[in-house]
């Protein structure tokens, strides 16, 4: 029987390295797929308002991949939705950012929490960081618009952000905000155009609320500076459900949990 010659030592080492790399890569790929499936289960549980299950699944992910930032973001949202300790929610989000400084959603979600706490400075800081990472993030644009309109009394700055959001969204609440900002900056004709726009969109309730708001605040500050605000009214009183933190039945916190990018990025 013919003998098989021994491979040269250098070639044997190269072959062993290739085999080891192949198995390690396969194992890593299998783990990545398992984490991806676990993450999707956690997000789906959150979407179905099964918050305890979502928390458990996110914690399972973190045990396997302690630096997986989106899991901390998701854990924060589930904890918040389950009426958990809000300081813990903030800590989860900050942990997510520490592992991934480019995780836009975590900044946006922190901004929403601080807005809910009426901490405009912190909220604005995080919304701006989110917008710096994603200049087209409409949620941050709208949030900054409301902060400038309702808290800073800077309607012209608010209009800038509303118009940025309008470029990508036809959300009627944007037109409500724009109408309020136009009126607060003495641009009555433009404010009336927003009322017409809302009627055209079938948003008669929002149109009526804007009309009433304008009627109740009929004295406008004579200051025509870049950020003139109403004198007779109070633009800092938030219309119910129209600010940055606008919950919906499927997203009780108004926050975002979906994964952007690929698991391999983490």
Secondary structure, 3 states (H helix, E strand, C coil): CCCCCCCCHHHHHHHHHHHHHHHHHHHHHHHHHHHHHHHHHHHHHHHCCCHHHHHHHHHHHHHHCCCCHHHHHHHHHHHHHCCCCHHHHHHHHHHHHHHCCCCHHHHHHHHHHHHHCCCHHHHHHHHHHHHHHCCCCHHHHHHHHHHHHHHCCCHHHHHHHHHHHHCCCCCHHHHHHHHHHHHHCCCHHHHHHHHHHHHHCCCHHHHHHHHHHHHHCCCCCCCCCCCCCCCCCCCCCCCCCCCCCCCECCECCCCCCCCCCCHHHC
